[in-house]
């Protein structure tokens, strides 16, 4: 048994976690120094060192332990905003009073709720989802934001992602209300709220479609980028900020991540 300590940027962590599971990790923990993944010897330490060379990998032998329990302990329940209680499926404790249980699934798709951008979107959804409203989640990943909108009382939630594997994962959570594709497949002027937690360059490319699907007077929530890389061409009515080091296990970066509400 051995562990591999990697040193990703905060914006790389969700994708890296999914990739490590695909590589056969038996457990993953988040530490102050970075992400530590545990592997059986058969995983091939040399191949892993080559694959993750850009992330300054540190290989260490480890004593046999219960890696399943290690992995579970690395994902404790988390309070986000005023309403959400984020928990992995194996935590069966009830949500605290006044909060709703939002399950996260560490594994095969982006969206664990630990990243500053995801938390900013969850907090913005709390403020802007209205009972019965129609919500579109573009680039849904694990489906966490679409699920959150439903818990907040949205009447019709639609989600999409260009990654078929992400859609397969999210479908376990959301059922049939999502599809492989993007906003160009959505009817014009049909959405009371549109949320996109993806990178700034993609948001700029999608800007015409995001505007097309919005109803007049609707809300657009954009995140997934640090403040210095915010997308151009949007008039924000509200800007939310969060630093990575304000979040347990989100890394040591002091950079502001932002969420634009337009």
C-alpha positions as CSV (number, residue, x, y, z in Angstrom):
1,X,0.0,0.0,0.0
2,X,1.2,3.5,-0.8
3,X,0.0,7.1,-0.9
4,X,0.5,9.8,-3.5
5,X,0.4,13.4,-2.3
6,X,-0.4,15.9,-5.1
7,X,-0.4,19.7,-5.0
8,X,-3.2,21.0,-7.3
9,X,-4.6,24.5,-7.5
10,X,-8.0,24.8,-5.9
11,X,-9.7,25.0,-9.3
12,X,-8.1,21.6,-10.3
13,X,-9.3,19.6,-7.3
14,X,-12.8,18.5,-8.4
15,X,-11.4,17.1,-11.7
16,X,-8.4,15.6,-10.0
17,X,-10.5,13.8,-7.5
18,X,-12.5,12.2,-10.2
19,X,-9.4,11.2,-12.1
20,X,-7.8,9.7,-9.0
21,X,-10.9,7.5,-8.5
22,X,-10.6,6.4,-12.1
23,X,-7.0,5.5,-11.6
24,X,-8.0,3.0,-8.8
25,X,-7.6,5.0,-5.7
26,X,-8.9,3.2,-2.6
27,X,-9.3,6.4,-0.7
28,X,-8.7,10.2,-1.0
29,X,-8.2,12.7,1.7
30,X,-7.8,16.5,1.6
31,X,-4.8,17.9,3.6
32,X,-3.3,21.3,4.1
33,X,-0.5,20.3,1.7
34,X,-2.8,19.0,-1.1
35,X,-4.7,15.9,-2.0
36,X,-3.5,12.5,-0.8
37,X,-4.7,9.4,-2.6
38,X,-4.2,5.8,-1.4
39,X,-3.5,2.9,-3.7
40,X,-2.8,-0.8,-3.7
41,X,0.7,-1.8,-4.9
42,X,-0.9,-3.2,-8.1
43,X,-1.8,0.4,-9.2
44,X,1.7,0.9,-10.4
45,X,3.4,3.8,-8.6
46,X,5.8,4.6,-11.5
47,X,2.9,5.1,-13.9
48,X,1.1,7.4,-11.4
49,X,4.2,9.4,-10.8
50,X,4.5,10.0,-14.6
51,X,0.8,10.7,-15.0
52,X,0.7,13.4,-12.3
53,X,4.2,14.7,-12.7
54,X,3.0,18.3,-13.1
55,X,1.4,18.3,-9.6
56,X,4.7,17.6,-7.8
57,X,3.7,14.1,-6.6
58,X,5.2,12.7,-3.4
59,X,5.1,8.9,-3.0
60,X,5.0,7.4,0.5
61,X,4.6,3.8,1.8
62,X,1.9,3.5,4.3
63,X,0.9,1.0,7.0
64,X,-2.3,-1.0,6.3
65,X,-5.4,0.8,7.5
66,X,-9.1,0.9,6.8
67,X,-8.9,3.1,3.7
68,X,-12.7,3.1,3.2
69,X,-13.0,4.7,6.7
70,X,-10.3,7.1,5.9
71,X,-12.1,8.2,2.8
72,X,-15.4,8.6,4.6
73,X,-13.8,10.6,7.4
74,X,-12.3,13.0,4.8
75,X,-15.9,14.1,3.8
76,X,-17.5,15.3,7.0
77,X,-20.9,17.1,6.9
78,X,-20.6,20.8,5.9
79,X,-22.9,23.7,6.4
80,X,-23.2,26.1,3.4
81,X,-25.1,29.3,3.4
82,X,-28.2,29.5,5.5
83,X,-30.1,26.5,4.2
84,X,-27.8,23.7,3.1
85,X,-26.4,20.7,5.0
86,X,-24.0,19.0,2.6
87,X,-23.4,15.3,3.4
88,X,-21.9,12.3,1.7
89,X,-24.4,9.4,1.3
90,X,-22.9,7.4,4.2
91,X,-23.7,10.1,6.8
92,X,-27.2,9.4,8.1
93,X,-27.4,12.2,10.7
94,X,-30.5,14.4,10.1
95,X,-30.1,18.0,8.9
96,X,-29.9,20.6,11.6
97,X,-33.1,22.7,12.2
98,X,-33.8,25.1,9.4
99,X,-31.5,23.3,6.9
100,X,-32.1,20.8,4.0
101,X,-30.0,17.8,3.4
102,X,-28.0,18.0,0.1
103,X,-26.1,14.8,-0.7
104,X,-22.8,15.1,-2.4
105,X,-21.1,12.1,-4.1
106,X,-17.3,12.3,-4.1
107,X,-16.2,10.4,-7.2
108,X,-16.9,10.5,-10.9
109,X,-18.1,14.1,-11.6
110,X,-17.3,17.6,-10.6
111,X,-19.4,19.2,-7.8
112,X,-18.6,18.1,-4.3
113,X,-19.7,21.3,-2.7
114,X,-16.2,22.0,-1.2
115,X,-15.1,24.4,-3.9
116,X,-15.6,28.2,-3.3
117,X,-17.4,28.7,-6.6
118,X,-19.9,25.9,-5.9
119,X,-20.6,27.3,-2.4
120,X,-21.1,30.8,-3.9
121,X,-23.6,29.4,-6.3
122,X,-25.5,27.6,-3.6
123,X,-25.6,30.8,-1.5
124,X,-26.9,32.7,-4.6
125,X,-29.5,30.1,-5.3
126,X,-30.8,30.5,-1.7
127,X,-31.5,34.2,-2.4
128,X,-32.9,33.9,-5.9
129,X,-34.8,30.7,-6.4
130,X,-38.5,31.3,-6.0
131,X,-41.2,28.7,-5.4
132,X,-42.4,27.2,-8.6
133,X,-39.7,28.9,-10.8
134,X,-38.0,27.3,-13.8
135,X,-34.3,26.8,-13.4
136,X,-31.6,25.7,-15.9
137,X,-28.2,24.5,-14.7
138,X,-25.7,24.7,-17.5
139,X,-22.6,22.4,-17.0
140,X,-24.3,20.6,-14.2
141,X,-21.4,18.2,-13.4
142,X,-22.6,16.0,-10.5
143,X,-26.0,17.8,-10.5
144,X,-25.4,19.5,-7.1
145,X,-26.8,22.9,-8.1
146,X,-29.8,21.5,-9.9
147,X,-30.6,19.3,-6.9
148,X,-30.2,22.4,-4.6
149,X,-32.7,24.4,-6.7
150,X,-35.2,21.6,-6.4
151,X,-34.8,21.5,-2.6
152,X,-35.3,25.3,-2.5
153,X,-38.7,24.9,-4.2
154,X,-38.1,25.4,-7.9
155,X,-41.0,24.0,-9.9
156,X,-39.1,22.8,-13.0
157,X,-35.3,22.1,-12.9
158,X,-33.5,21.3,-16.1
159,X,-29.8,20.5,-16.2
160,X,-27.3,19.8,-19.0
161,X,-23.6,19.0,-19.5
162,X,-21.5,18.2,-22.6
163,X,-19.8,15.3,-20.7
164,X,-21.9,12.1,-21.1
165,X,-20.2,10.6,-18.0
166,X,-21.2,13.5,-15.9
167,X,-24.8,13.2,-17.1
168,X,-24.8,9.5,-16.2
169,X,-23.7,10.4,-12.6
170,X,-26.1,13.3,-12.3
171,X,-29.0,11.3,-13.6
172,X,-28.9,9.1,-10.5
173,X,-29.7,12.2,-8.6
174,X,-32.0,14.1,-10.9
175,X,-33.7,11.5,-13.0
176,X,-34.7,12.4,-16.5
177,X,-34.6,16.2,-16.2
178,X,-31.2,16.5,-17.7
179,X,-29.5,15.9,-21.1
180,X,-26.2,15.7,-22.8
181,X,-25.7,19.1,-24.5
182,X,-25.9,22.8,-23.7
183,X,-28.1,25.8,-23.5
184,X,-28.6,25.9,-27.3
185,X,-31.1,23.0,-26.9
186,X,-33.3,24.9,-24.5
187,X,-36.4,26.9,-25.6
188,X,-36.1,30.6,-25.8
189,X,-37.4,32.8,-23.0
190,X,-38.3,29.7,-20.9
191,X,-36.2,30.1,-17.7
192,X,-36.7,32.2,-14.6
193,X,-33.2,31.5,-13.4
194,X,-30.1,30.2,-15.2
195,X,-27.0,29.1,-13.3
196,X,-23.6,28.3,-14.9
197,X,-20.7,27.2,-12.7
198,X,-18.0,26.8,-15.4
199,X,-14.9,28.6,-16.5
200,X,-15.0,32.2,-17.7
201,X,-14.0,31.5,-21.3
202,X,-16.9,29.0,-21.8
203,X,-19.3,31.4,-20.2
204,X,-18.3,34.1,-22.7
205,X,-18.9,31.7,-25.6
206,X,-22.3,30.7,-24.2
207,X,-23.4,34.3,-23.5
208,X,-25.8,34.6,-26.4
209,X,-27.5,31.3,-25.5
210,X,-27.7,32.2,-21.8
211,X,-29.4,35.4,-22.7
212,X,-31.7,33.7,-25.2
213,X,-33.1,31.2,-22.8
214,X,-33.8,33.8,-20.0
215,X,-37.2,35.2,-19.4
216,X,-37.4,39.0,-19.2
217,X,-36.5,40.0,-15.7
218,X,-35.0,36.7,-14.9
219,X,-31.8,35.9,-12.9
220,X,-28.4,34.7,-14.2
221,X,-25.9,33.2,-11.7
222,X,-22.4,32.8,-13.0
223,X,-19.3,31.4,-11.2
224,X,-16.4,29.0,-11.7
225,X,-13.7,31.6,-12.0
226,X,-11.3,33.6,-9.8
227,X,-11.9,37.4,-9.7
228,X,-9.1,38.3,-12.0
229,X,-10.6,36.1,-14.7
230,X,-14.2,37.1,-14.6
231,X,-16.1,36.9,-17.9
232,X,-16.6,40.0,-19.9
233,X,-19.9,41.4,-21.2
234,X,-22.1,40.9,-18.2
235,X,-23.7,43.6,-16.0
236,X,-23.7,42.2,-12.5
237,X,-26.4,43.4,-10.1
238,X,-24.6,41.5,-7.3
239,X,-21.1,40.2,-6.8
240,X,-20.3,37.5,-4.2
241,X,-16.8,36.7,-3.2
242,X,-15.1,33.8,-1.3
243,X,-11.5,33.0,-0.6
244,X,-10.3,29.4,-0.8
245,X,-8.7,29.6,2.6
246,X,-12.1,30.5,4.1
247,X,-13.2,26.9,3.4
248,X,-11.9,23.8,5.2
249,X,-10.0,21.6,2.8
250,X,-10.2,24.0,-0.1
251,X,-6.5,24.8,-0.2
252,X,-4.3,27.6,1.0
253,X,-4.8,30.0,-1.8
254,X,-5.9,33.5,-0.8
255,X,-7.4,34.3,-4.2
256,X,-11.0,35.5,-4.4
257,X,-13.4,33.4,-6.3
258,X,-16.5,35.3,-7.4
259,X,-20.1,34.7,-8.3
260,X,-21.9,37.3,-10.6
261,X,-25.7,37.7,-10.3
262,X,-27.0,39.4,-13.4
